[in-house]
Amino acid sequence: MKFFKLLHTYLYIFVVALMFYLLYPLFFYLTRKPERFRQLNGVRYYFALLSSAFVGFFYRFRIEEKIDWSRTYIICPNHFSNLDISIATLIVPSNFAFLGKDELAKHPIFSIFFKTVDIPVNRDSMMSSFRAFKKAESYLKDGISLIIYPEGKIGEEFPPILHSFKKGPFRLAIEQQIPIIPVTISDAWEKLWDDGLKYGSRPGICDICIHKPVETSGLTLDDLDSLRDKVYGIIATELEKDEAR
């Protein structure tokens, strides 16, 4: 059984690599200038959708409340699977960028994005963190939503657990008075945990809950911990509900 699961993982990696290779000229062109980033994200949407569908990964979204995508948001999903990147790409119909670990700037596929539209950050470096959050502030002021995984990593535990949230996304949200959209990705890890290379993967439907926005208007940095805890609680509660089903 594990052999076939690993075979499925390698098939997924092959499909992603092949589609990236075919789309590379378009990605290269669209990443050259910021005014093309919106079109780039449209291509990334179909890249995520088709590369998933070709190997049997499908996504079922539940939206708690209709979202006004003319506004700017910080989207905060939990992070148990590499599929979370495709899922987040499919969530946001407006212009967006990821903020993620700086190792992605060396990734054979993600590097083209993390050297252009997306924002790499080394959380162990104060200078890197400062530069990343200044760029993030600039994006938010320009109406570009940010996707930030507040755990900052995929943990080593299997089955996965929800790790504590970093303060950065919530500081940004308060300082820029930007609402946060919590996202609970319930069971993508059951299809592909982490990168899939340890346990393999299998086709299936992944369930995602897009929670109603958490407003930050009027909040100050004194509210940072309570805001972080509120978003954590929303996602943790939803995960607990899914486990009980």
N, C-alpha and C positions, 0 to 999 in steps of 0.2 A: 504493500500500500504506500509506504513512504517513497519507494522508487517512483511511482506514478505521480505523487505529489511534487517531488523534486523535478520530475520531467515537466510538469505543468508550470512550475516556477521558471525553469529555463526557457520554456516556450514564451512565457510572458516577457521575460527579459529580451528575448530575440525580437518579439513583435514591437516592443517599445524602441529598441535600438534601430530596427528596420524603418519604422515610421519616422523616427527622428532623422535618420539619414536621408530619407526621401524629402522631408520637410526642411532640412537644414538650410538650403538657399533662401527659403522664405523667412525662416527664423533669423538668419543672418541679416537680411535686408530690414526686417521690422525692428530689430534690436539696435539699429544704428542711430536712431533719433527718437527722443522722448515723445514727439508728437505721433509716432507710430505705435506706441505701447498699447493703446486701446485695441487696435487691429491685431497686434501680437497676442493679446489675451483672448481674442476671438479664435485665433488659430490654436492656442493652447487648450481651449475648451474642447475643440474637436479632436485634438491629439489625445487628451485624457479620455474622452468618451470612447473613441474608436479603439485605442490600444487596450482599454479594459474590456470592451464588448467582444473583441476578437478572441479572447481567451475565456469568456464567460463570466467576467465580473460585471455585475449590474448594481445600480444604486437606487434605493427607494427613499425619497425625501419626505419628511413630515414637517410642515411649517406651522409653528404655533400661532403666528400672527403675520398677516401680509406685511411685507417689508417694503418701505419706500426706498428703492435703490437710487433715487436721485440724490440721496444724502450720502455722506461719507461715514464709513464704519471701520472699527477694528474687529476682525472676525477671529474668535478664539476657539478652536477645536481641541479636543483631547487628541493624543497622538500615540497610537499603538501599532500602526501599520504604514508601510510605504504607500499603500493605497490612499492614505489620508491626503496626500498631495493632489492626486487626481480628484478626489472628492471635493476638496476646497476649491480647486479650479472650476468645478462644475457649479458651485454654489453662487458665485458672484457674477452677475450679468453686467456689472459696470466695470470701470477701470480699476485695477488692483495690482498689488505687488506683494510678494512674500518677504518676510524678515526671518532669516534662518541662520543656522550655524555656518561659520566661514569655510568649513570643509567642503561645502557644496560648490564653492567657487573653483574647486579642483575636480569636481565630478565630471565624467566624460559627457554626460547629457546636460546636467543642470548648470554647468559652468557658464554656458552662453547667456543664461538668464541672470545668474548671480554676479556676473561681471557687467551687467547692463541694467535691466529693469528691477531685479530683485535686490534685496539688501542683505549682505553677509555681515555677521557679527561674531566676534570672538569674545565671549562673555568673561574670559579670564584677563582680558586686556581693557583697561580703562579707556585708552585712546580709541581702540576699535569700537567699544560700546558707545563712546561719545560721538564718533563719526556716524555710526549707524543710526543713532537716535536723532541726530540733527537731520540726516537725510529723511528719516521717517517723518519727522515734523514737517519738513518741506513737502513731502508727498501728501500728507493729510491736509495741509493748507491749500494744495492744488486740487483737492477733491479726489485724490487717489486713495481708495480703501486699502487697508493692510491686513494680511493674513498672518497671524502670529500664533504659534503653538506655545501656550504659556508654560507647559512642562519643560520645554527646551530640549527634549530628548525622547527617544523611545527607551523605556526601562528594560532591564535584563530579565525581569520576572516573567514567567509563563505559567499560567495565564497572566496577562498583564494587569497591573494595578494603576490607578490614577495617582500620579506623583504630585507633589506640592507645586504650586504655580510661582513662577518668577514675578517680580514686581514690575518689570519694565513695561509690559503692555498696558498696565493699569495706570502707571504714572503718565504715559503718553496720552491715554484717554482722558485723564483728568486735566492735564496741562492744556490739551487742545480742545477740551469739552466735546469729545467725540464719543458717541454711543458704542457700546460693545455688543456684538452678537455672539453669545455662547453657542457652540455647536457640539452635540454629542454624537460621536461615531461609535455605535454600539458594538457591532460584530464584524467589522472588516477584518479584525485580527484573526477571526476564526477561518477566514478564507486565505489570508496571507499575513502572518505575524512578522513584524519588522521587515526585513527584505526577503523573507521566504527561504533563505538558503539553509536554515537549520532544520525546519520541519516541513518545508515544501508549502504548496498552496493547492487550492481547489476552487472550481467555479462556484458561484452562488450570488445571492442577493445580499447586499450590505444595507443595513438600516441606519438612517441618519436623521436626527432631530435638529432642526434649525429653530432655536429658541427665540422668543421675542427680544428685541433689543433692550439692553440695560442702559438707561439714560445716565449721563454724567453731568448734565447741566447743573451748575451751582455747587458741584462737589469741589473740595480742596484736597491738597495732599494729606491733610489730616484724615481724610476718608479713604486713603489708599488701601489700607489693610482690609477694611470692611468691604470695599468694592471687589478686591481680589477674592475674599472669602465668599462673597455672594455669588460670583461667577463660578467659582469652584463648586459651591453647593448645588447650583443648578445642574451642572454636568454630572456630579457625583450622584445626585438623586435620580437622574434619568438612567444612569448606568445601573443603579440598584433596581430600578423598576424593570429594566430589560432582563436582568439576571433572574428576577422572580417570575418572569413570564414563562 
